[in-house]
Amino acid sequence: MLDQFDVTKRWPAKDPSVIQLYSLPTPNGVKVSAMLEETGLPYEAHLVSFATNDQFTPEFLSLNPNNKIPAIIDPDGPGGRPLPLWESGAILIYLAEKTGKFIPQDPTERAEVMQWLMWQMGGLGPMLGQFGFFYAFGGKEIEDPRPLQRYTNETKRLLSVLDQRLEGRSFVAGDAYSIADIAIWPWVRALFTGYKAADVLGLESYANVLRWHTGCADRPASQAAVDIPSQS
């Protein structure tokens, strides 16, 4: 069933009956790994290594022409047909609807979850990614201070938005853990881990964010997801 997808030539499926995940434990990758772990859906994880430019190979591009991780193939998609899917937010929504988990059925509550998911996809993720580039990676070599200052300020602003939202709340949208939380916490985690920017951003001042992040990151599914697919 999966042999119609060229990506399986480079990353063969051991069990073609389960979801195939093509990813790397970056913030966007961790989102989908965490969701799969949380839902209990059976899956196989395939490492798409940036070190060897796997994301630019013809096989991966046949699945995601945008050359980004993560991507999945669900052999048991709608109508029992295989479904290839990319973009982490779209995958979270699909898996939530497939399982009925981490997304409310009430239309108002559902809209609130989607609102914060879109906030992560359109704001928090891209802006924190730019901050990370200019603070921790290749952008450090740029002498002009304005790009780093711009994204530092925007990261702090977004953290303030999140901190205010979490005042008196356990979760970002409503009373239950949702795909909004799953989408957001890996990016907050990156500020500590990949970027090592806690001091420059003054993360200790965002008490609600820290409390919430600890609760999200300590979940068993989250702890597993940060090493899926394993790079060792």
TORPA-4810 file (N, C-alpha, C, O; in nm, 3 decimals):
<nodes>
NODE_1_0.083_-0.121_0.000_0.000_0.000_0.000_0.086_0.126_0.000_0.054_0.225_-0.066_M
NODE_2_0.197_0.121_0.076_0.283_0.239_0.084_0.387_0.245_-0.026_0.453_0.348_-0.041_L
NODE_3_0.402_0.139_-0.103_0.507_0.139_-0.205_0.478_0.236_-0.319_0.562_0.257_-0.405_D
NODE_4_0.358_0.295_-0.319_0.329_0.399_-0.419_0.397_0.531_-0.387_0.401_0.621_-0.471_Q
NODE_5_0.450_0.543_-0.266_0.515_0.666_-0.222_0.667_0.649_-0.232_0.725_0.561_-0.170_F
NODE_6_0.729_0.735_-0.312_0.874_0.723_-0.335_0.955_0.740_-0.207_1.066_0.687_-0.197_D
NODE_7_0.902_0.812_-0.109_0.976_0.835_0.014_1.009_0.703_0.084_1.108_0.694_0.157_V
NODE_8_0.926_0.601_0.061_0.950_0.472_0.128_1.067_0.396_0.065_1.113_0.296_0.121_T
NODE_9_1.116_0.442_-0.050_1.233_0.379_-0.109_1.359_0.415_-0.030_1.451_0.335_-0.018_K
NODE_10_1.361_0.536_0.023_1.476_0.580_0.103_1.459_0.543_0.250_1.555_0.511_0.319_R
NODE_11_1.334_0.547_0.296_1.302_0.512_0.435_1.197_0.402_0.434_1.078_0.430_0.449_W
NODE_12_1.238_0.276_0.416_1.141_0.166_0.406_1.062_0.149_0.536_1.114_0.168_0.646_P
NODE_13_0.937_0.114_0.520_0.851_0.089_0.636_0.870_-0.053_0.686_0.861_-0.149_0.608_A
NODE_14_0.897_-0.067_0.816_0.903_-0.201_0.874_0.763_-0.260_0.889_0.742_-0.379_0.870_K
NODE_15_0.667_-0.172_0.923_0.528_-0.214_0.936_0.442_-0.117_0.855_0.407_-0.010_0.905_D
NODE_16_0.408_-0.151_0.732_0.334_-0.059_0.645_0.192_-0.028_0.693_0.125_0.057_0.636_P
NODE_17_0.147_-0.097_0.798_0.010_-0.075_0.846_0.000_0.040_0.945_-0.111_0.078_0.983_S
NODE_18_0.115_0.097_0.988_0.112_0.204_1.089_0.156_0.336_1.026_0.213_0.338_0.918_V
NODE_19_0.127_0.444_1.096_0.165_0.577_1.049_0.317_0.585_1.036_0.391_0.541_1.124_I
NODE_20_0.362_0.642_0.926_0.504_0.664_0.901_0.535_0.811_0.927_0.476_0.900_0.865_Q
NODE_21_0.627_0.836_1.018_0.667_0.972_1.054_0.808_0.998_1.002_0.899_0.920_1.027_L
NODE_22_0.824_1.108_0.929_0.953_1.149_0.876_0.987_1.282_0.943_0.920_1.383_0.919_Y
NODE_23_1.090_1.281_1.027_1.105_1.396_1.115_1.246_1.406_1.171_1.337_1.332_1.134_S
NODE_24_1.261_1.501_1.260_1.384_1.531_1.333_1.337_1.603_1.459_1.242_1.681_1.451_L
NODE_25_1.400_1.581_1.575_1.349_1.644_1.698_1.383_1.793_1.712_1.444_1.835_1.810_P
NODE_26_1.342_1.871_1.612_1.338_2.016_1.622_1.204_2.053_1.688_1.121_1.964_1.710_T
NODE_27_1.181_2.181_1.720_1.050_2.214_1.780_0.932_2.167_1.696_0.836_2.113_1.751_P
NODE_28_0.936_2.188_1.565_0.824_2.143_1.483_0.813_1.992_1.477_0.703_1.937_1.475_N
NODE_29_0.926_1.925_1.476_0.923_1.780_1.478_0.870_1.724_1.608_0.793_1.628_1.609_G
NODE_30_0.912_1.784_1.719_0.869_1.737_1.850_0.717_1.748_1.866_0.655_1.664_1.931_V
NODE_31_0.658_1.851_1.806_0.511_1.866_1.814_0.441_1.737_1.772_0.356_1.686_1.845_K
NODE_32_0.477_1.686_1.656_0.406_1.571_1.601_0.445_1.443_1.674_0.359_1.358_1.697_V
NODE_33_0.571_1.429_1.712_0.611_1.313_1.792_0.534_1.310_1.924_0.488_1.204_1.967_S
NODE_34_0.521_1.428_1.986_0.447_1.435_2.113_0.301_1.397_2.092_0.243_1.326_2.174_A
NODE_35_0.241_1.445_1.984_0.101_1.413_1.957_0.082_1.264_1.935_-0.014_1.205_1.985_M
NODE_36_0.171_1.203_1.859_0.161_1.059_1.836_0.176_0.982_1.967_0.104_0.885_1.991_L
NODE_37_0.270_1.025_2.050_0.289_0.960_2.180_0.166_0.980_2.269_0.124_0.886_2.337_E
NODE_38_0.110_1.098_2.268_-0.006_1.127_2.352_-0.128_1.046_2.310_-0.202_0.996_2.394_E
NODE_39_-0.149_1.032_2.181_-0.269_0.963_2.132_-0.256_0.811_2.139_-0.357_0.741_2.143_T
NODE_40_-0.133_0.761_2.141_-0.113_0.617_2.142_-0.128_0.552_2.007_-0.131_0.429_1.997_G
NODE_41_-0.137_0.633_1.901_-0.144_0.576_1.767_-0.014_0.503_1.734_0.093_0.556_1.762_L
NODE_42_-0.020_0.385_1.677_0.103_0.315_1.638_0.170_0.387_1.520_0.104_0.431_1.426_P
NODE_43_0.302_0.398_1.528_0.374_0.468_1.421_0.519_0.423_1.417_0.570_0.363_1.512_Y
NODE_44_0.584_0.453_1.306_0.728_0.436_1.291_0.790_0.571_1.264_0.735_0.652_1.189_E
NODE_45_0.904_0.597_1.327_0.972_0.724_1.309_1.097_0.705_1.223_1.178_0.616_1.250_A
NODE_46_1.111_0.788_1.121_1.226_0.784_1.031_1.302_0.917_1.043_1.242_1.024_1.032_H
NODE_47_1.430_0.909_1.065_1.512_1.028_1.083_1.542_1.094_0.949_1.599_1.031_0.860_L
NODE_48_1.505_1.219_0.937_1.539_1.302_0.821_1.651_1.396_0.867_1.625_1.497_0.932_V
NODE_49_1.773_1.362_0.834_1.889_1.432_0.888_1.921_1.558_0.808_1.941_1.553_0.687_S
NODE_50_1.926_1.670_0.878_1.968_1.794_0.814_2.118_1.792_0.785_2.165_1.859_0.693_F
NODE_51_2.191_1.716_0.863_2.336_1.710_0.846_2.374_1.654_0.710_2.477_1.690_0.654_A
NODE_52_2.291_1.567_0.657_2.317_1.509_0.525_2.216_1.557_0.421_2.204_1.498_0.313_T
NODE_53_2.144_1.664_0.454_2.049_1.727_0.360_1.943_1.630_0.310_1.903_1.635_0.194_N
NODE_54_1.899_1.541_0.399_1.795_1.446_0.360_1.669_1.516_0.311_1.596_1.465_0.227_D
NODE_55_1.644_1.636_0.367_1.519_1.706_0.334_1.515_1.755_0.189_1.410_1.793_0.138_Q
NODE_56_1.631_1.754_0.123_1.637_1.798_-0.017_1.644_1.682_-0.117_1.656_1.704_-0.237_F
NODE_57_1.637_1.560_-0.067_1.646_1.446_-0.158_1.516_1.431_-0.237_1.409_1.471_-0.188_T
NODE_58_1.523_1.375_-0.358_1.401_1.357_-0.437_1.294_1.277_-0.363_1.175_1.303_-0.378_P
NODE_59_1.339_1.178_-0.283_1.242_1.094_-0.213_1.162_1.176_-0.111_1.040_1.162_-0.101_E
NODE_60_1.233_1.261_-0.034_1.159_1.340_0.065_1.075_1.447_-0.004_0.961_1.472_0.037_F
NODE_61_1.129_1.508_-0.107_1.054_1.612_-0.177_0.928_1.556_-0.244_0.833_1.630_-0.268_L
NODE_62_0.928_1.427_-0.274_0.807_1.366_-0.331_0.693_1.363_-0.230_0.576_1.358_-0.267_S
NODE_63_0.729_1.368_-0.100_0.628_1.372_0.006_0.599_1.515_0.047_0.483_1.552_0.063_L
NODE_64_0.703_1.596_0.063_0.685_1.736_0.101_0.767_1.825_0.008_0.888_1.837_0.026_N
NODE_65_0.704_1.886_-0.090_0.777_1.971_-0.185_0.834_2.096_-0.120_0.914_2.167_-0.182_P
NODE_66_0.794_2.125_0.003_0.845_2.241_0.076_0.970_2.207_0.156_1.021_2.292_0.230_N
NODE_67_1.020_2.086_0.144_1.144_2.037_0.206_1.158_2.071_0.355_1.265_2.109_0.401_N
NODE_68_1.049_2.056_0.430_1.052_2.078_0.574_0.999_1.955_0.647_0.915_1.882_0.596_K
NODE_69_1.052_1.934_0.767_0.995_1.830_0.854_0.900_1.896_0.950_0.912_2.016_0.977_I
NODE_70_0.804_1.819_1.004_0.778_1.678_0.984_0.679_1.655_0.870_0.615_1.748_0.821_P
NODE_71_0.670_1.528_0.831_0.568_1.483_0.737_0.528_1.343_0.777_0.604_1.271_0.842_A
NODE_72_0.409_1.304_0.739_0.362_1.169_0.772_0.293_1.107_0.652_0.253_1.175_0.558_I
NODE_73_0.282_0.976_0.658_0.189_0.902_0.573_0.105_0.816_0.666_0.158_0.734_0.742_I
NODE_74_-0.026_0.834_0.660_-0.117_0.749_0.735_-0.174_0.647_0.638_-0.252_0.684_0.551_D
NODE_75_-0.138_0.518_0.651_-0.190_0.418_0.557_-0.340_0.397_0.570_-0.405_0.344_0.480_P
NODE_76_-0.394_0.438_0.686_-0.538_0.424_0.710_-0.601_0.562_0.720_-0.655_0.599_0.824_D
NODE_77_-0.592_0.637_0.612_-0.647_0.771_0.609_-0.796_0.770_0.584_-0.859_0.665_0.592_G
NODE_78_-0.854_0.884_0.553_-0.998_0.892_0.527_-1.041_0.795_0.417_-0.979_0.788_0.311_P
NODE_79_-1.148_0.723_0.445_-1.196_0.625_0.348_-1.108_0.503_0.336_-1.123_0.424_0.243_G
NODE_80_-1.014_0.488_0.432_-0.924_0.374_0.428_-0.811_0.387_0.328_-0.737_0.292_0.305_G
NODE_81_-0.798_0.506_0.269_-0.692_0.529_0.171_-0.571_0.595_0.237_-0.588_0.671_0.332_R
NODE_82_-0.449_0.568_0.188_-0.331_0.632_0.246_-0.337_0.783_0.231_-0.379_0.836_0.128_P
NODE_83_-0.294_0.853_0.336_-0.293_0.999_0.334_-0.154_1.052_0.363_-0.104_1.034_0.474_L
NODE_84_-0.088_1.116_0.266_0.038_1.186_0.294_0.005_1.327_0.342_-0.087_1.391_0.290_P
NODE_85_0.079_1.376_0.441_0.047_1.506_0.497_0.173_1.572_0.552_0.257_1.506_0.614_L
NODE_86_0.186_1.703_0.528_0.296_1.781_0.583_0.242_1.911_0.641_0.124_1.941_0.626_W
NODE_87_0.328_1.986_0.705_0.298_2.103_0.789_0.251_2.055_0.926_0.147_1.990_0.939_E
NODE_88_0.329_2.089_1.028_0.305_2.036_1.162_0.167_2.071_1.216_0.103_1.987_1.279_S
NODE_89_0.121_2.193_1.192_-0.011_2.230_1.240_-0.121_2.148_1.176_-0.214_2.104_1.244_G
NODE_90_-0.111_2.127_1.046_-0.210_2.046_0.975_-0.208_1.902_1.027_-0.313_1.840_1.040_A
NODE_91_-0.090_1.851_1.056_-0.079_1.714_1.107_-0.143_1.705_1.245_-0.213_1.607_1.275_I
NODE_92_-0.119_1.805_1.332_-0.181_1.803_1.465_-0.332_1.801_1.454_-0.399_1.724_1.524_L
NODE_93_-0.387_1.884_1.368_-0.532_1.889_1.352_-0.584_1.755_1.300_-0.684_1.703_1.349_I
NODE_94_-0.515_1.699_1.202_-0.558_1.572_1.145_-0.558_1.462_1.251_-0.655_1.387_1.263_Y
NODE_95_-0.450_1.452_1.327_-0.441_1.346_1.429_-0.543_1.368_1.540_-0.598_1.272_1.594_L
NODE_96_-0.568_1.493_1.574_-0.669_1.522_1.676_-0.807_1.479_1.629_-0.884_1.421_1.705_A
NODE_97_-0.839_1.508_1.504_-0.970_1.471_1.449_-0.981_1.320_1.429_-1.088_1.261_1.447_E
NODE_98_-0.871_1.258_1.393_-0.871_1.112_1.372_-0.900_1.039_1.502_-0.972_0.939_1.504_K
NODE_99_-0.844_1.089_1.612_-0.856_1.020_1.741_-0.963_1.079_1.831_-1.006_1.014_1.927_T
NODE_100_-1.006_1.201_1.803_-1.099_1.269_1.893_-1.034_1.316_2.020_-1.101_1.341_2.120_G
NODE_101_-0.901_1.330_2.018_-0.827_1.369_2.138_-0.760_1.505_2.119_-0.715_1.540_2.010_K
NODE_102_-0.753_1.579_2.230_-0.679_1.706_2.237_-0.737_1.815_2.149_-0.668_1.911_2.114_F
NODE_103_-0.863_1.800_2.114_-0.935_1.906_2.044_-1.081_1.899_2.090_-1.142_1.793_2.083_I
NODE_104_-1.137_2.010_2.135_-1.274_2.006_2.188_-1.377_1.982_2.079_-1.355_2.014_1.962_P
NODE_105_-1.489_1.924_2.119_-1.601_1.907_2.026_-1.691_2.031_2.024_-1.754_2.060_1.923_Q
NODE_106_-1.696_2.102_2.136_-1.775_2.224_2.141_-1.718_2.326_2.043_-1.598_2.353_2.047_D
NODE_107_-1.799_2.384_1.955_-1.748_2.474_1.851_-1.674_2.596_1.905_-1.573_2.637_1.848_P
NODE_108_-1.723_2.653_2.014_-1.656_2.770_2.070_-1.521_2.734_2.128_-1.422_2.804_2.106_T
NODE_109_-1.516_2.625_2.202_-1.389_2.580_2.261_-1.292_2.537_2.152_-1.172_2.562_2.161_E
NODE_110_-1.345_2.473_2.051_-1.260_2.430_1.939_-1.198_2.551_1.869_-1.079_2.549_1.835_R
NODE_111_-1.278_2.655_1.847_-1.226_2.775_1.782_-1.116_2.839_1.864_-1.020_2.893_1.809_A
NODE_112_-1.128_2.833_1.996_-1.025_2.891_2.082_-0.894_2.814_2.070_-0.787_2.874_2.064_E
NODE_113_-0.903_2.683_2.066_-0.783_2.602_2.046_-0.719_2.634_1.912_-0.598_2.652_1.903_V
NODE_114_-0.800_2.642_1.808_-0.747_2.671_1.675_-0.683_2.809_1.669_-0.582_2.829_1.601_M
NODE_115_-0.742_2.903_1.741_-0.686_3.039_1.746_-0.543_3.038_1.798_-0.455_3.102_1.741_Q
NODE_116_-0.520_2.965_1.906_-0.386_2.962_1.965_-0.291_2.874_1.886_-0.170_2.898_1.886_W
NODE_117_-0.344_2.773_1.819_-0.259_2.694_1.729_-0.210_2.783_1.614_-0.092_2.778_1.578_L
NODE_118_-0.300_2.863_1.557_-0.260_2.952_1.449_-0.162_3.059_1.498_-0.073_3.102_1.424_M
NODE_119_-0.179_3.102_1.621_-0.084_3.198_1.681_0.057_3.140_1.685_0.155_3.208_1.656_W
NODE_120_0.065_3.014_1.720_0.197_2.949_1.720_0.251_2.936_1.579_0.367_2.966_1.553_Q
NODE_121_0.166_2.891_1.487_0.213_2.866_1.351_0.254_2.994_1.280_0.354_2.996_1.208_M
NODE_122_0.177_3.100_1.299_0.204_3.223_1.226_0.291_3.322_1.298_0.350_3.411_1.235_G
NODE_123_0.302_3.309_1.430_0.375_3.408_1.508_0.490_3.351_1.588_0.607_3.374_1.557_G
NODE_124_0.456_3.274_1.691_0.560_3.229_1.785_0.670_3.148_1.717_0.788_3.174_1.737_L
NODE_125_0.631_3.049_1.636_0.732_2.964_1.573_0.825_3.040_1.480_0.946_3.035_1.497_G
NODE_126_0.770_3.112_1.382_0.857_3.186_1.290_0.944_3.291_1.358_1.061_3.307_1.323_P
NODE_127_0.889_3.362_1.456_0.966_3.468_1.521_1.075_3.411_1.611_1.186_3.462_1.613_M
NODE_128_1.043_3.305_1.686_1.145_3.243_1.770_1.252_3.176_1.684_1.369_3.171_1.722_L
NODE_129_1.210_3.124_1.569_1.308_3.066_1.478_1.406_3.169_1.427_1.525_3.142_1.417_G
NODE_130_1.357_3.289_1.394_1.446_3.396_1.349_1.536_3.443_1.464_1.655_3.469_1.444_Q
NODE_131_1.479_3.454_1.582_1.562_3.490_1.698_1.674_3.389_1.716_1.790_3.427_1.736_F
NODE_132_1.639_3.261_1.709_1.741_3.158_1.726_1.851_3.167_1.622_1.968_3.146_1.653_G
NODE_133_1.814_3.198_1.499_1.914_3.209_1.393_2.013_3.322_1.423_2.134_3.303_1.414_F
NODE_134_1.960_3.438_1.458_2.048_3.554_1.479_2.120_3.550_1.613_2.226_3.611_1.629_F
NODE_135_2.065_3.479_1.710_2.129_3.474_1.842_2.226_3.357_1.856_2.334_3.371_1.911_Y
NODE_136_2.185_3.240_1.805_2.261_3.119_1.834_2.329_3.055_1.715_2.421_2.975_1.733_A
NODE_137_2.287_3.088_1.594_2.339_3.016_1.479_2.408_3.110_1.379_2.481_3.200_1.421_F
NODE_138_2.385_3.092_1.250_2.461_3.164_1.149_2.451_3.314_1.156_2.544_3.385_1.118_G
NODE_139_2.338_3.364_1.205_2.320_3.508_1.211_2.411_3.579_1.309_2.422_3.701_1.305_G
NODE_140_2.477_3.505_1.396_2.569_3.566_1.491_2.683_3.639_1.421_2.743_3.730_1.478_K
NODE_141_2.712_3.599_1.298_2.823_3.658_1.225_2.788_3.793_1.163_2.876_3.863_1.114_E
NODE_142_2.661_3.829_1.165_2.617_3.956_1.108_2.645_4.069_1.206_2.599_4.065_1.321_I
NODE_143_2.719_4.168_1.162_2.760_4.275_1.253_2.645_4.372_1.284_2.639_4.427_1.394_E
NODE_144_2.557_4.393_1.189_2.445_4.484_1.210_2.360_4.432_1.326_2.308_4.321_1.317_D
NODE_145_2.343_4.508_1.435_2.269_4.459_1.552_2.118_4.460_1.535_2.047_4.403_1.618_P
NODE_146_2.068_4.523_1.431_1.923_4.543_1.421_1.842_4.414_1.402_1.737_4.402_1.464_R
NODE_147_1.886_4.319_1.320_1.805_4.197_1.309_1.789_4.124_1.442_1.678_4.085_1.478_P
NODE_148_1.898_4.107_1.515_1.889_4.038_1.644_1.801_4.116_1.740_1.719_4.056_1.811_L
NODE_149_1.815_4.248_1.743_1.734_4.327_1.834_1.586_4.317_1.800_1.501_4.308_1.888_Q
NODE_150_1.557_4.318_1.670_1.418_4.308_1.626_1.354_4.178_1.675_1.245_4.179_1.731_R
NODE_151_1.423_4.066_1.654_1.364_3.938_1.689_1.372_3.911_1.838_1.289_3.837_1.892_Y
NODE_152_1.469_3.969_1.907_1.470_3.960_2.054_1.348_4.030_2.111_1.280_3.977_2.199_T
NODE_153_1.321_4.150_2.062_1.206_4.226_2.111_1.075_4.154_2.080_0.984_4.150_2.163_N
NODE_154_1.065_4.097_1.960_0.942_4.029_1.923_0.924_3.900_2.004_0.812_3.866_2.041_E
NODE_155_1.033_3.831_2.030_1.024_3.710_2.114_0.975_3.746_2.253_0.890_3.676_2.309_T
NODE_156_1.028_3.852_2.309_0.983_3.895_2.442_0.836_3.936_2.440_0.761_3.906_2.533_K
NODE_157_0.794_4.004_2.334_0.654_4.044_2.325_0.563_3.922_2.320_0.461_3.918_2.390_R
NODE_158_0.599_3.824_2.240_0.518_3.703_2.228_0.515_3.624_2.359_0.412_3.568_2.396_L
NODE_159_0.627_3.621_2.429_0.630_3.556_2.559_0.539_3.628_2.658_0.475_3.565_2.742_L
NODE_160_0.532_3.758_2.647_0.442_3.836_2.734_0.296_3.804_2.702_0.214_3.790_2.793_S
NODE_161_0.264_3.791_2.574_0.129_3.753_2.534_0.092_3.618_2.595_-0.016_3.601_2.651_V
NODE_162_0.184_3.522_2.583_0.160_3.389_2.637_0.149_3.392_2.789_0.064_3.324_2.847_L
NODE_163_0.235_3.469_2.853_0.234_3.477_2.998_0.103_3.535_3.050_0.046_3.486_3.148_D
NODE_164_0.055_3.637_2.984_-0.073_3.697_3.023_-0.187_3.599_3.001_-0.278_3.590_3.083_Q
NODE_165_-0.183_3.527_2.893_-0.286_3.429_2.865_-0.292_3.321_2.972_-0.400_3.273_3.006_R
NODE_166_-0.177_3.282_3.023_-0.169_3.172_3.119_-0.193_3.216_3.264_-0.190_3.132_3.354_L
NODE_167_-0.216_3.343_3.286_-0.245_3.390_3.420_-0.375_3.325_3.469_-0.483_3.346_3.412_E
NODE_168_-0.363_3.246_3.574_-0.480_3.178_3.630_-0.530_3.062_3.547_-0.639_3.011_3.573_G
NODE_169_-0.454_3.018_3.448_-0.495_2.907_3.362_-0.394_2.793_3.368_-0.274_2.816_3.383_R
NODE_170_-0.443_2.673_3.358_-0.354_2.557_3.351_-0.304_2.533_3.210_-0.193_2.485_3.189_S
NODE_171_-0.389_2.568_3.111_-0.354_2.541_2.973_-0.386_2.662_2.886_-0.458_2.753_2.928_F
NODE_172_-0.333_2.662_2.766_-0.344_2.780_2.680_-0.488_2.807_2.638_-0.532_2.921_2.637_V
NODE_173_-0.560_2.701_2.602_-0.697_2.719_2.552_-0.791_2.631_2.631_-0.793_2.509_2.613_A
NODE_174_-0.868_2.690_2.718_-0.965_2.612_2.794_-0.905_2.542_2.914_-0.796_2.577_2.960_G
NODE_175_-0.976_2.443_2.964_-0.938_2.374_3.087_-0.862_2.245_3.061_-0.821_2.178_3.156_D
NODE_176_-0.842_2.209_2.936_-0.780_2.081_2.905_-0.658_2.099_2.815_-0.651_2.192_2.734_A
NODE_177_-0.564_2.009_2.831_-0.446_2.003_2.743_-0.492_1.979_2.601_-0.577_1.893_2.576_Y
NODE_178_-0.436_2.054_2.506_-0.484_2.047_2.368_-0.369_2.058_2.270_-0.253_2.073_2.308_S
NODE_179_-0.405_2.050_2.142_-0.302_2.065_2.039_-0.240_2.204_2.041_-0.131_2.223_1.987_I
NODE_180_-0.307_2.301_2.101_-0.245_2.433_2.115_-0.124_2.425_2.207_-0.018_2.480_2.176_A
NODE_181_-0.138_2.358_2.320_-0.025_2.339_2.412_0.085_2.257_2.346_0.203_2.290_2.357_D
NODE_182_0.045_2.152_2.277_0.143_2.064_2.212_0.223_2.139_2.107_0.341_2.112_2.087_I
NODE_183_0.159_2.235_2.040_0.228_2.313_1.937_0.324_2.414_1.997_0.429_2.442_1.938_A
NODE_184_0.290_2.469_2.113_0.365_2.582_2.166_0.484_2.542_2.254_0.591_2.601_2.242_I
NODE_185_0.466_2.442_2.341_0.572_2.418_2.439_0.707_2.378_2.378_0.810_2.416_2.434_W
NODE_186_0.714_2.304_2.266_0.847_2.273_2.212_0.926_2.397_2.171_1.049_2.397_2.177_P
NODE_187_0.856_2.503_2.130_0.926_2.626_2.094_0.977_2.699_2.217_1.086_2.756_2.214_W
NODE_188_0.901_2.697_2.325_0.951_2.755_2.450_1.071_2.674_2.499_1.170_2.731_2.546_V
NODE_189_1.063_2.544_2.488_1.175_2.459_2.527_1.302_2.495_2.452_1.411_2.493_2.509_R
NODE_190_1.289_2.528_2.324_1.406_2.559_2.241_1.481_2.681_2.294_1.602_2.691_2.274_A
NODE_191_1.412_2.771_2.360_1.480_2.888_2.415_1.581_2.848_2.522_1.683_2.914_2.542_L
NODE_192_1.551_2.739_2.592_1.642_2.688_2.694_1.748_2.596_2.636_1.866_2.605_2.672_F
NODE_193_1.707_2.509_2.546_1.795_2.402_2.500_1.878_2.442_2.379_1.997_2.470_2.391_T
NODE_194_1.816_2.447_2.261_1.889_2.476_2.139_1.950_2.615_2.136_2.062_2.633_2.088_G
NODE_195_1.877_2.714_2.187_1.923_2.853_2.176_2.002_2.898_2.298_2.086_2.987_2.288_Y
NODE_196_1.976_2.835_2.413_2.043_2.872_2.539_2.033_3.024_2.563_2.133_3.092_2.586_K
NODE_197_1.910_3.071_2.556_1.885_3.215_2.559_1.807_3.260_2.682_1.750_3.369_2.682_A
NODE_198_1.804_3.179_2.787_1.724_3.211_2.904_1.764_3.345_2.964_1.678_3.424_3.002_A
NODE_199_1.893_3.371_2.973_1.939_3.495_3.038_1.909_3.617_2.953_1.856_3.716_3.004_D
NODE_200_1.941_3.612_2.825_1.924_3.730_2.740_1.776_3.767_2.725_1.743_3.883_2.704_V
NODE_201_1.688_3.668_2.736_1.545_3.695_2.724_1.479_3.721_2.859_1.363_3.763_2.865_L
NODE_202_1.553_3.698_2.967_1.494_3.715_3.100_1.377_3.621_3.123_1.272_3.662_3.171_G
NODE_203_1.396_3.495_3.088_1.285_3.401_3.096_1.231_3.384_3.237_1.115_3.347_3.255_L
NODE_204_1.312_3.410_3.336_1.265_3.395_3.474_1.151_3.491_3.507_1.079_3.470_3.605_E
NODE_205_1.135_3.596_3.428_1.029_3.694_3.455_0.893_3.650_3.402_0.791_3.713_3.432_S
NODE_206_0.890_3.543_3.323_0.763_3.493_3.268_0.718_3.373_3.352_0.726_3.258_3.308_Y
NODE_207_0.672_3.403_3.472_0.644_3.296_3.569_0.535_3.200_3.522_0.545_3.079_3.542_A
NODE_208_0.432_3.253_3.459_0.323_3.166_3.413_0.369_3.075_3.301_0.332_2.958_3.295_N
NODE_209_0.451_3.130_3.211_0.505_3.048_3.102_0.592_2.936_3.158_0.582_2.821_3.114_V
NODE_210_0.676_2.968_3.254_0.765_2.867_3.311_0.686_2.756_3.380_0.716_2.638_3.364_L
NODE_211_0.585_2.795_3.457_0.501_2.696_3.525_0.433_2.604_3.425_0.435_2.482_3.439_R
NODE_212_0.373_2.665_3.324_0.303_2.588_3.222_0.399_2.499_3.144_0.369_2.382_3.119_W
NODE_213_0.513_2.554_3.104_0.610_2.478_3.026_0.657_2.355_3.103_0.669_2.247_3.046_H
NODE_214_0.684_2.372_3.230_0.728_2.258_3.311_0.623_2.148_3.310_0.656_2.031_3.296_T
NODE_215_0.496_2.187_3.326_0.390_2.088_3.324_0.379_2.016_3.192_0.357_1.895_3.188_G
NODE_216_0.395_2.088_3.083_0.390_2.027_2.949_0.509_1.936_2.925_0.494_1.822_2.880_C
NODE_217_0.627_1.987_2.954_0.750_1.913_2.923_0.769_1.791_3.011_0.840_1.698_2.973_A
NODE_218_0.705_1.789_3.128_0.719_1.676_3.219_0.624_1.560_3.186_0.635_1.453_3.246_D
NODE_219_0.533_1.580_3.094_0.443_1.471_3.056_0.525_1.357_2.994_0.618_1.383_2.919_R
NODE_220_0.492_1.232_3.024_0.568_1.120_2.969_0.580_1.124_2.817_0.685_1.093_2.762_P
NODE_221_0.473_1.162_2.749_0.478_1.169_2.602_0.576_1.275_2.556_0.646_1.256_2.457_A
NODE_222_0.580_1.387_2.628_0.672_1.495_2.592_0.816_1.452_2.613_0.903_1.481_2.530_S
NODE_223_0.842_1.385_2.723_0.978_1.341_2.752_1.028_1.242_2.647_1.146_1.241_2.612_Q
NODE_224_0.937_1.158_2.597_0.976_1.066_2.490_0.997_1.140_2.360_1.090_1.109_2.285_A
NODE_225_0.911_1.238_2.331_0.909_1.303_2.201_1.036_1.381_2.169_1.072_1.394_2.052_A
NODE_226_1.105_1.432_2.270_1.222_1.514_2.244_1.339_1.434_2.187_1.440_1.491_2.147_V
NODE_227_1.325_1.302_2.183_1.430_1.218_2.123_1.370_1.126_2.015_1.417_1.014_1.996_D
NODE_228_1.268_1.175_1.946_1.205_1.099_1.838_1.205_1.184_1.712_1.156_1.297_1.712_I
NODE_229_1.261_1.130_1.604_1.341_1.007_1.593_1.476_1.024_1.663_1.533_1.133_1.665_P
NODE_230_1.525_0.918_1.718_1.653_0.923_1.787_1.766_0.955_1.689_1.769_0.903_1.578_S
NODE_231_1.857_1.040_1.733_1.971_1.076_1.649_2.096_0.997_1.687_2.203_1.018_1.629_Q
NODE_232_2.083_0.908_1.785_2.200_0.831_1.829_2.213_0.702_1.749_2.305_0.625_1.773_S
</nodes>
